């Protein structure tokens, strides 16, 4: 008997999956334009994750910025939304612009950024050892404000959400050294704490204006740091609810300060506790401590309140200022302690403004006229920010 084997030929269908090929850019070109006919030093350029996406690098700390001559610019990855992952969502760097100047930069991927202390031109931190201060500075100015522990300190208790001034005369960062040596009320050549903010608004503290008076929070009870240099310091301060003409309101202050600037950026988030059937409209009172003999100028057109005041113990004078959106400014006002800008808040109850100072012993401004010019040009810059365009190279 014969046995026959059969080989069956089984057809096989082969499916080829064609994957798209992604091509990431090696570099991005950033074009930045100053549309104003004024010089604008230390202008901060912000690039978002969406603008940087063509590079294909999610870790923004690995991105490097170069000017048109090929020199690397100091850059900082910033977590501006403080999400659960604490992942940076902005890349910032700075440029100095002549009147009407256009500049180009390139951005590329490299090793993770590493900084040394000499790179830092802005810094801030919570100071537990000094009764819960929060202190911050850049290469031009320094501040602090007060935490809960100071309310009950037996030595010198203070209650209030004022913004204090530390008048330094050097560009180096000083707050760590001044706290370490603990004699910042004495000038050893770098400046000193010469400003008594007390329960006033100090240099730009906020409150709410209702029934023709200012209502303010107490000392902050919590803080969180978003960025601590080398270009930008940014943080939030949380305040317990306080009374505003019969209703309870809480606030969170977000403060940022960039290198090379004399004004801080404030965003204050208010939450009124009211019944839905009784909505409330909030109005902010943005303040500067009132000083006898001061020069004071209010300009509703550009939203500025500018003061020139004698120093308390140090030589010379200092300028203080508030810059608010002129479309939201209601009027100028005052109370016993403060000069105020009364301004509407946004529909979601946020007050957004700038405030800061300069001391005439630092070489930054010579007199009241120079300080007024600085503030006027700063306000003009807010209305005409540096135009930024990003393209693949």
C-alpha positions in Angstrom: 0.0 0.0 0.0 1.2 3.2 -1.0 1.3 6.1 1.3 1.2 9.5 -0.2 1.9 12.7 1.7 0.4 16.0 0.6 1.9 19.4 1.5 -0.8 22.0 1.6 0.2 25.5 0.6 -1.5 27.9 3.1 -1.7 31.4 1.9 -0.5 33.9 4.6 -1.7 37.5 4.6 0.9 39.9 5.7 -0.2 43.3 6.9 2.3 46.1 6.9 1.7 48.8 9.5 3.2 52.0 8.3 4.0 54.3 11.2 4.3 58.0 10.7 7.8 59.4 11.0 8.2 62.2 13.5 10.9 64.8 12.7 11.7 67.0 15.6 13.4 70.4 15.0 17.1 70.6 16.0 16.6 74.3 16.9 13.9 76.9 17.2 14.3 80.5 16.2 12.8 83.1 18.6 12.1 86.6 17.2 11.5 89.3 19.8 10.4 92.8 18.9 10.3 96.0 21.0 7.6 98.1 19.5 8.2 101.1 21.8 10.7 103.8 21.1 12.3 103.5 24.6 15.1 101.3 25.8 13.9 98.2 27.7 16.5 96.4 29.7 16.0 93.0 31.4 12.9 92.1 29.4 11.7 88.5 30.2 10.8 86.3 27.3 8.4 83.4 28.2 8.1 80.3 26.0 5.3 77.8 26.6 5.5 74.1 26.3 3.3 74.4 23.1 5.8 76.7 21.5 8.7 74.4 22.5 7.0 71.2 21.5 8.7 70.9 18.0 12.0 70.3 19.9 10.6 67.0 21.2 12.0 67.5 24.7 9.5 67.4 27.6 12.1 68.3 30.2 12.4 72.1 29.9 15.5 72.0 32.1 17.4 70.5 29.2 16.7 73.5 26.9 19.3 76.1 26.2 19.0 79.6 24.7 21.6 81.4 22.6 21.7 85.0 21.3 22.4 85.9 17.7 26.1 85.9 18.4 26.0 82.4 19.7 26.5 83.3 23.3 24.4 81.3 25.8 21.8 83.3 27.7 20.8 82.4 31.2 17.5 80.4 31.1 15.1 79.1 33.7 12.4 76.4 33.6 9.4 77.6 35.6 6.4 75.7 37.0 3.9 78.5 36.8 0.8 76.4 37.3 2.2 74.3 40.2 0.5 71.1 39.1 0.7 67.8 41.0 3.8 66.8 39.1 5.6 70.1 39.7 6.6 69.9 36.1 7.8 73.2 34.5 5.6 74.6 31.8 7.5 77.8 30.9 11.0 78.5 29.8 12.1 82.1 30.5 15.2 84.1 29.6 16.0 87.8 29.3 17.2 90.4 26.8 18.1 94.1 26.7 16.3 96.0 24.0 17.2 99.3 22.4 14.3 101.5 21.2 12.4 99.7 18.4 14.9 96.8 18.4 14.3 93.3 17.1 16.4 90.5 18.5 16.7 86.8 17.5 17.5 83.8 19.7 17.8 80.1 19.2 16.6 77.3 21.5 18.1 73.8 21.4 18.3 70.7 23.5 21.3 69.9 25.6 22.4 68.7 29.0 20.2 69.5 32.0 20.8 73.1 33.2 23.1 73.5 36.2 23.6 76.8 38.0 26.1 78.2 40.4 25.4 80.9 43.0 26.7 83.6 40.8 24.0 82.9 38.2 21.2 83.8 40.7 19.7 87.3 40.2 16.4 86.4 42.0 15.6 84.3 45.0 13.1 83.8 47.8 12.2 81.5 50.6 10.1 80.9 53.7 12.1 81.9 56.8 10.9 79.7 59.6 13.7 80.9 61.9 12.4 84.5 61.8 8.9 83.8 63.0 7.6 82.6 59.6 8.7 85.5 57.3 8.6 85.1 53.6 11.5 87.0 52.0 12.4 87.6 48.4 14.7 89.7 46.3 16.4 90.3 42.9 19.5 92.2 41.9 17.8 95.5 42.6 15.3 95.3 45.5 14.4 93.1 48.4 11.2 92.5 50.4 9.6 90.4 53.2 6.2 89.8 54.5 5.0 88.3 57.8 3.7 84.8 58.8 1.5 83.7 61.6 4.2 83.1 64.2 5.0 86.8 64.3 1.5 87.6 65.7 2.3 86.0 69.0 6.1 86.8 69.3 6.6 88.3 72.8 9.5 90.4 71.6 7.8 92.5 68.9 4.4 91.1 67.8 3.0 92.3 64.5 -0.3 91.6 62.9 -1.0 92.4 59.3 -0.4 91.5 55.6 1.9 94.5 54.8 4.7 94.3 52.3 8.0 95.3 53.9 11.1 96.9 52.2 14.7 95.9 52.6 16.8 98.7 51.1 19.9 97.1 49.8 22.6 99.1 47.9 24.3 96.2 46.1 23.2 93.9 43.3 24.2 90.7 45.1 21.6 88.6 46.9 21.6 89.4 50.6 18.6 87.9 52.4 20.2 84.7 53.5 23.3 86.5 54.8 21.2 89.2 56.6 19.1 86.6 58.3 22.2 84.6 59.2 24.0 87.4 60.8 20.8 88.9 62.3 21.9 92.5 62.2 19.9 93.7 59.2 18.9 96.9 61.0 22.5 98.0 60.8 24.1 99.1 57.5 27.5 97.4 57.0 27.8 98.6 53.4 25.1 96.6 51.8 22.0 98.5 53.1 19.6 97.6 55.8 16.0 97.2 56.8 15.1 100.9 57.1 11.3 100.6 56.5 8.6 100.2 59.1 5.6 98.8 57.3 3.7 97.9 60.5 0.0 97.5 59.9 0.0 99.7 56.8 -0.1 98.3 53.3 3.7 99.0 53.0 4.9 98.8 49.4 1.9 97.5 47.5 -0.1 95.4 49.9 -3.7 94.8 49.0 -7.0 95.0 50.8 -10.7 95.3 49.9 -12.5 98.6 49.7 -16.1 98.6 51.0 -18.2 101.1 52.9 -15.6 103.8 52.3 -12.8 102.0 54.2 -10.1 99.4 53.7 -10.5 95.8 55.0 -7.4 93.7 55.2 -6.2 90.2 56.1 -3.9 89.2 58.9 -0.6 87.4 58.6 -0.3 84.6 56.1 -0.8 81.0 57.3 0.7 78.9 54.5 3.1 79.4 51.6 4.3 77.5 48.5 7.2 78.3 46.2 6.8 78.0 42.5 10.2 79.3 41.4 13.3 80.4 43.3 15.6 81.8 40.6 18.0 82.3 39.0 15.8 84.7 36.9 12.4 84.6 38.6 11.2 84.1 42.1 7.5 83.2 42.4 5.4 82.0 45.3 1.9 82.1 46.9 0.8 83.1 50.3 -2.4 81.8 51.9 -4.5 84.0 54.3 -7.3 83.0 56.6 -10.8 84.5 55.8 -11.3 88.0 57.1 -14.3 90.3 57.4 -15.2 92.7 54.6 -18.3 94.8 55.5 -20.2 91.9 57.0 -19.1 89.1 54.7 -16.1 86.7 55.0 -13.5 86.7 52.3 -10.3 84.6 51.9 -7.3 85.5 49.8 -4.3 83.9 48.1 -1.5 86.2 47.0 0.7 85.1 44.1 3.9 87.3 43.9 6.6 87.1 41.3 9.8 89.2 40.8 12.1 89.0 37.8 15.8 90.0 37.7 16.4 93.6 36.7 13.0 94.9 37.7 12.0 97.3 40.5 8.4 96.2 40.5 6.8 92.9 41.7 3.8 91.3 40.0 0.9 90.6 42.3 -2.1 88.4 41.5 -4.5 88.2 44.4 -7.2 85.6 44.3 -10.3 86.4 46.5 -13.0 84.0 47.6 -16.1 85.6 49.1 -18.2 83.3 51.2 -21.8 84.3 50.3 -25.1 82.7 49.5 -25.7 82.1 45.7 -28.8 84.3 45.9 -26.7 87.2 47.3 -23.6 87.6 45.0 -21.1 90.3 46.0 -19.0 92.5 43.9 -15.5 93.1 45.3 -13.3 96.2 44.8 -9.6 96.1 45.7 -7.7 98.8 47.5 -4.0 98.7 46.5 -1.8 100.6 48.9 1.4 102.5 49.7 2.3 103.5 53.2 1.6 107.2 53.7 4.6 109.3 54.8 4.6 113.0 55.9 6.1 115.3 53.3 5.9 112.8 50.4 5.5 113.7 46.8 2.5 111.8 45.3 1.4 111.6 41.7 -1.7 109.7 40.5 -2.3 109.1 36.8 -5.6 107.3 35.9 -4.7 107.2 32.2 -1.8 104.8 32.8 -3.0 103.4 36.1 -0.1 104.6 38.2 0.3 105.9 41.8 3.9 107.1 42.4 5.3 108.3 45.7 8.7 109.9 46.6 9.5 109.7 50.3 12.3 110.4 52.7 14.1 107.4 54.1 13.4 106.8 57.8 17.0 106.6 59.0 19.2 106.0 56.0 20.4 108.9 53.8 18.4 109.9 50.8 14.9 109.1 49.5 13.0 106.2 48.0 10.3 105.9 45.3 7.3 103.6 45.7 4.7 102.8 43.0 1.6 100.9 42.1 0.8 100.1 38.5 -2.7 98.8 37.7 -4.7 98.2 34.6 -6.1 101.6 33.8 -9.3 100.0 32.5 -10.0 98.7 36.0 -8.9 101.7 38.0 -11.8 103.4 39.8 -10.2 106.3 41.7 -7.4 107.4 44.0 -8.3 107.3 47.8 -6.6 107.3 51.1 -7.0 106.4 54.8 -5.0 107.4 57.9 -2.2 105.0 57.0 -2.2 104.5 53.2 -2.3 106.1 49.8 -4.6 103.9 47.7 -5.6 102.9 44.2 -9.2 101.7 44.1 -9.6 99.1 41.3 -12.2 96.7 40.2 -11.2 93.0 40.3 -11.8 90.6 37.4 -15.0 88.6 37.0 -13.4 85.7 38.8 -12.3 88.0 41.7 -8.6 88.4 40.9 -6.7 91.6 41.5 -3.8 91.9 39.1 -1.2 94.7 39.5 2.4 95.7 40.0 4.2 97.4 42.9 7.7 98.2 43.9 10.4 100.7 44.9 13.8 102.2 44.3 16.3 103.9 46.6 18.3 106.9 45.3 21.5 105.6 47.0 21.8 102.6 44.7 22.4 104.5 41.4 19.2 103.0 40.0 17.3 106.3 40.1 18.6 109.8 40.9 15.5 111.6 42.0 11.7 111.8 41.9 11.7 112.7 38.2 13.8 109.7 37.3 11.6 107.4 39.4 8.4 108.8 37.7 10.0 108.2 34.3 10.9 104.6 35.2 7.3 103.9 36.4 5.7 105.6 33.3 7.9 103.5 31.0 7.2 100.4 32.9 3.4 101.0 32.5 3.9 101.7 28.8 5.7 98.3 28.5 2.8 96.5 30.1 0.5 97.9 27.4 3.0 97.0 24.7 4.8 93.8 25.7 7.7 92.4 23.7 6.2 90.6 20.7 7.5 87.0 20.5 7.4 84.6 17.6 8.8 81.1 17.5 9.6 79.2 14.3 11.4 76.0 13.4 14.8 76.5 12.0 
